[in-house]
Amino acid sequence: MSTHIEPLRVRWNEVDAQGIVFNAQYLAYLDVASTGYWRALGLPYPMALQAFGADVVLGSCALDFRAPARFDEQLHCVMGLQALGRTSVTLSATLRRGHVVLLTAEMRYVVVDATSLQPVPIPEALRQAIQAFEDGQAMVQVQVGAWEALGGDAQPIRQQVFVSEQGIAADLEWDGADPDCTHAVAYNRVGQALATGRLLEHVPGTAKVGRMAVLPAARGTGVGAQVLEALMQAARQQGFRQVLLHAQASAVGFYRRAGFVARGAPFEEAGIEHQEMVRSL
């Protein structure tokens, strides 16, 4: 059985005068961890369920308190599948501080119609995705190809991330280069696009990666790294010896972990601080 581990840290507003976590706060911890479970499946809530016109509601929750959590402690919640019914998904959770068990819980979520809130059978594609996670299979697949094939899925992601979220002017984002690029798009098990990026020739022998974008609900899951690696592989197959990119300042650490090194001084591009980075192939 596969599990999801959600890291948590106790904040001041979550404890009483003695520094002990309020009993009711544990339900919030479980809610955060269950959201993380869906994200680990590549099915970020509520986006994945909206594709089926569905939602999930908590039907029942049983808690077994073992030991208190205290202010500023680092905890982790292990979340896994307990049972998969016709209309319900039951998750089990264990909240730990190191090796010490603080709480165990069982939560039964009911799949409902998003409008009527009446129970409905679990969509087959969703059931298969949950089972694939249990079997340890990959939850995201990256497709590499031309704009003609992938642009319809890449465009909404970039519009949301760069234009709507970051405030980049649309005429800067849509520069006309896409038809000449190699594109990568990451899809979850129900066919929803989560992340994208593109590759094009910069100068002979050097490719440039750009337009790397991950939907907010899918960030922190490793899907961006999967898109980047797919583009690096495409660069190798196309005979490039080096890959260059302009990393936003907030993403420099991400690219450094992927083997890129900074070159030159930071600079401003589209109103955002960037750093040129390179990696040999």
QUIVENSUL-V563921 format. One record per residue. N is the residue number from 1. RES is the residue in one small letter. PHI is phi in radians with two decimals (NA if undefined). OMEGA is omega in degrees with one decimal (NA if undefined). Layout:
n-><N:N>
res-><RES:RES>
phi-><PHI:PHI>
omega-><OMEGA:OMEGA>
//
This chain:
n-><1:2:3:4:5:6:7:8:9:10:11:12:13:14:15:16:17:18:19:20:21:22:23:24:25:26:27:28:29:30:31:32:33:34:35:36:37:38:39:40:41:42:43:44:45:46:47:48:49:50:51:52:53:54:55:56:57:58:59:60:61:62:63:64:65:66:67:68:69:70:71:72:73:74:75:76:77:78:79:80:81:82:83:84:85:86:87:88:89:90:91:92:93:94:95:96:97:98:99:100:101:102:103:104:105:106:107:108:109:110:111:112:113:114:115:116:117:118:119:120:121:122:123:124:125:126:127:128:129:130:131:132:133:134:135:136:137:138:139:140:141:142:143:144:145:146:147:148:149:150:151:152:153:154:155:156:157:158:159:160:161:162:163:164:165:166:167:168:169:170:171:172:173:174:175:176:177:178:179:180:181:182:183:184:185:186:187:188:189:190:191:192:193:194:195:196:197:198:199:200:201:202:203:204:205:206:207:208:209:210:211:212:213:214:215:216:217:218:219:220:221:222:223:224:225:226:227:228:229:230:231:232:233:234:235:236:237:238:239:240:241:242:243:244:245:246:247:248:249:250:251:252:253:254:255:256:257:258:259:260:261:262:263:264:265:266:267:268:269:270:271:272:273:274:275:276:277:278:279:280:281>
res-><m:s:t:h:i:e:p:l:r:v:r:w:n:e:v:d:a:q:g:i:v:f:n:a:q:y:l:a:y:l:d:v:a:s:t:g:y:w:r:a:l:g:l:p:y:p:m:a:l:q:a:f:g:a:d:v:v:l:g:s:c:a:l:d:f:r:a:p:a:r:f:d:e:q:l:h:c:v:m:g:l:q:a:l:g:r:t:s:v:t:l:s:a:t:l:r:r:g:h:v:v:l:l:t:a:e:m:r:y:v:v:v:d:a:t:s:l:q:p:v:p:i:p:e:a:l:r:q:a:i:q:a:f:e:d:g:q:a:m:v:q:v:q:v:g:a:w:e:a:l:g:g:d:a:q:p:i:r:q:q:v:f:v:s:e:q:g:i:a:a:d:l:e:w:d:g:a:d:p:d:c:t:h:a:v:a:y:n:r:v:g:q:a:l:a:t:g:r:l:l:e:h:v:p:g:t:a:k:v:g:r:m:a:v:l:p:a:a:r:g:t:g:v:g:a:q:v:l:e:a:l:m:q:a:a:r:q:q:g:f:r:q:v:l:l:h:a:q:a:s:a:v:g:f:y:r:r:a:g:f:v:a:r:g:a:p:f:e:e:a:g:i:e:h:q:e:m:v:r:s:l>
phi-><NA:-1.49:-2.30:-1.98:-1.97:-1.86:-1.33:-2.41:-2.42:-1.30:-1.75:-1.08:-1.27:-1.72:-2.14:-1.54:-1.11:-1.58:1.41:-1.78:-1.10:-1.06:-0.99:-1.14:-1.15:-1.08:-1.14:-1.17:-1.04:-1.14:-1.13:-1.07:-1.19:-1.21:-1.09:-1.11:-1.08:-1.10:-1.12:-1.11:-1.38:1.30:-2.16:-1.01:-1.46:-1.66:-0.96:-1.11:-1.28:-1.09:-1.12:-1.84:1.14:-2.18:-2.61:-2.15:-2.19:-1.33:-1.57:-2.76:-2.62:-2.04:-2.03:-2.21:-1.39:-1.97:-2.76:-1.38:-1.76:-2.20:-0.92:1.25:-1.30:-1.65:-2.10:-2.50:-1.96:-1.64:-2.07:-2.59:-1.37:-1.72:-2.76:-2.17:-1.68:-1.25:-2.16:-2.35:-2.17:-1.85:-1.91:-1.90:-2.41:-2.27:-1.67:-2.24:-2.06:1.14:-1.61:-1.47:-1.44:-1.70:-2.83:-2.12:-2.63:-2.33:-2.17:-1.90:-1.75:-1.85:-1.42:-2.26:-1.16:-1.13:-1.64:-1.48:1.08:-1.62:-1.02:-2.37:-1.05:-1.08:-0.97:-1.05:-1.11:-1.20:-1.05:-1.15:-1.15:-1.08:-1.16:-1.10:-1.10:-1.08:-1.48:1.36:-1.45:-1.14:-1.71:-2.30:-2.13:-1.78:-1.85:-2.06:-3.11:-1.50:-1.05:-1.02:-1.53:-1.96:-1.05:-1.08:-1.65:-1.29:-1.03:-1.11:-1.13:-1.14:-1.07:-1.19:-1.32:-1.45:-1.45:-1.33:-1.39:-1.68:1.31:-1.30:-1.07:-1.05:-1.25:-1.41:-1.18:-1.67:-1.56:1.50:-1.52:-0.97:-1.07:-1.71:-1.82:-1.66:-2.00:-2.26:-2.34:-1.69:-2.08:-1.50:-1.25:-1.90:1.48:-1.53:-1.39:-1.98:-2.73:-2.69:-2.92:-2.46:-2.38:-2.60:-1.26:-1.66:-2.47:-0.92:1.57:-2.19:-1.76:-2.16:-1.61:-2.72:0.95:-1.29:-2.53:-2.20:-1.02:-0.89:-1.20:-1.81:-1.25:1.45:-1.80:1.62:-1.20:-1.12:-1.12:-1.17:-1.11:-1.07:-1.13:-1.11:-1.22:-1.11:-1.12:-1.10:-1.11:-1.09:-1.12:-1.55:1.53:-1.29:-1.79:-2.66:-2.14:-2.06:-2.68:-1.89:-1.56:-1.06:-0.94:-1.24:-1.88:-1.02:-1.07:-1.04:-1.26:-1.09:-1.14:-1.55:1.74:-1.45:-2.16:-1.26:-2.39:1.45:-1.59:-1.06:-2.58:-1.73:-2.48:0.96:1.37:-2.21:-1.17:-2.24:-2.36:-1.26:-2.41:-2.38:-2.58:-1.41:-1.86>
omega-><176.4:178.6:173.4:178.2:-178.3:176.4:-179.5:174.2:-175.9:-180.0:-173.6:-177.3:-178.5:-175.2:177.0:-176.1:178.8:179.2:-179.0:-177.4:174.6:-179.7:-177.4:-177.4:-179.8:176.6:176.9:176.9:-179.6:178.2:177.1:-178.2:179.2:174.5:176.3:177.7:179.0:178.9:179.6:177.0:-174.1:-176.7:-175.3:180.0:0.7:-171.4:-174.8:-178.2:-179.8:178.8:-179.7:-175.7:-174.0:175.3:172.7:177.2:179.6:179.5:179.2:-179.6:178.0:-178.5:174.7:-177.7:-178.5:-177.4:-176.9:169.0:-175.2:-176.5:173.3:176.4:174.8:-176.9:169.1:-179.0:179.3:-174.6:179.8:-179.0:175.6:-179.0:178.0:-177.5:179.4:-178.8:-173.4:175.6:179.8:179.9:173.3:-177.5:173.0:178.7:-175.7:165.5:-171.1:178.9:-175.9:177.8:179.6:-174.6:167.6:-176.3:173.2:-175.4:178.7:178.7:-179.7:176.1:-176.7:170.8:-173.7:-178.6:-176.1:-175.9:175.9:-178.8:176.8:177.2:176.2:178.3:-174.5:179.5:177.6:177.7:-179.9:178.6:178.2:-179.6:177.9:177.0:178.1:-179.1:178.2:-179.3:176.5:-176.6:-178.9:176.5:179.3:176.1:179.8:-179.0:-176.8:178.0:180.0:-178.5:-170.5:-175.5:-179.4:177.9:179.9:-174.1:-179.5:178.8:-179.2:177.7:-179.2:-174.4:-172.5:-175.1:-175.8:-175.0:-173.9:175.6:177.3:-179.0:-177.2:-178.2:174.0:-179.7:-176.7:-170.2:178.7:-177.1:-172.5:-179.5:-178.7:-176.0:166.0:-175.4:174.4:177.4:177.8:-178.9:173.8:-173.6:177.4:172.6:179.1:178.6:-176.0:-173.8:-178.8:174.7:-179.4:-177.8:176.3:178.6:176.8:170.7:179.9:179.4:-177.8:175.8:178.2:174.0:178.0:178.2:175.7:-175.7:177.6:176.6:-177.1:-176.3:-177.3:-178.1:-179.3:-177.6:-176.9:-176.8:176.9:178.1:178.2:176.8:-179.7:-179.6:177.0:178.2:176.7:177.8:177.3:178.9:177.7:-178.2:-179.9:174.0:178.2:179.4:-175.6:175.8:179.4:173.6:174.0:-175.8:169.2:-175.4:-178.5:-176.7:-177.8:179.1:178.6:-178.1:176.8:177.8:178.8:175.6:178.3:176.5:-178.9:177.1:179.1:-177.4:175.3:-179.1:179.7:177.2:-177.1:177.9:-177.1:178.2:179.7:174.9:174.8:-179.6:-177.5:175.4:177.4:179.0:NA>
//
